[in-house]
Each structure stands twice: as C-alpha cells, then as structure tokens.
Amino acid sequence: MDNENQDVEVEKTNEEVENQDNAGKVEEDKAAKTVEKLQKRLGKLTGDKYDLEEELVNAKLNLKHIN
C-alpha cells in the first residue's frame, strides 16, 4: 500500500514539474513574440524617421533653390 501511495506522489510531482515547464515555455514564447513585435515596430519607426529627415533635407534644398 505504501508503494502505491509513493507511486501516486511521484506521478503528481512529475505532473507538477511538467506543468511548470509548460508554463515556463508559454511565458518564453510570449516574451519572444513581444520582443519580435517591438523590434519590428522599432525598425519601422527608425525607417520612418530616416525618411522624414531625408524629406526635410530635400524640402530645405528646394527652398534654397526657389529663393
């Protein structure tokens, strides 16, 4: 009877460890997706900033040529 109780306890412990591992993997996946999303957003914003700076320089050059 004691062996059966120990077996049940071991199974419960194994399930708990697996559940913790799965929860950790889910959190890592969420974090990785968030990082990827933020990197894309940062890349877009950086590209937009570059485009706007270039547009500003061109506008200033056009103003100089008009004057």
N, C-alpha and C positions, 0 to 999 in steps of 0.2 A: 504494500500500500504506500509506503514511504517513497519507493521508486516512482510510482505513478505520480505522486504529488511533485516530486522533483522534476520529472519529465514535463509536467504541465507548467511548472515555474520556468523551466528553461525555454519552453516554447513561447511563453508570454514575454520573457526577456528578449528572445530573438525577434519577436514581432515588434517590440518597442524599439529595438535598435534599427530594424528595417524602416519603421515609420519615421524615426528621427532622420535616418539617411535620406529617405524620400523627401521629407520636409526641407532638409538642407539643400537638396538638389533643386527643388522647386524654387527656393529663395535665390539660389545661384542663377538659375535660368531667368528669373525676373530681373535680377540685378544686371545680368549680361544684356538682356533686351533693353533695359533702361539706358545703359551705357551706350549701346549701339544707336539708340534713338537720339540721345543727346549729342553724340558725335556727328550724326547726320545733320542735326539741326545746327550745330556749331559750324560745320562745313558750309552749309547753305548761307548762314549769316555772314561768314567770312567772305564767301564769294560775292554776296550782295554788297558788302562793304567795299570790296575791291571795285566792283562795277560802278558804284556810286562815286567813289573817289576818281575813277577814270572819267566818268561823265562830267564831274565838276571841273576837272582839269581841262577837258575839251571845251566846256562852256566858257571858261575863263579865256582860253586861247581865241575862241570865236569873238568874244567881246573885245579883245585887244585888236583883232583884225578889223572889226567894224569901226572902232574909234580911230 
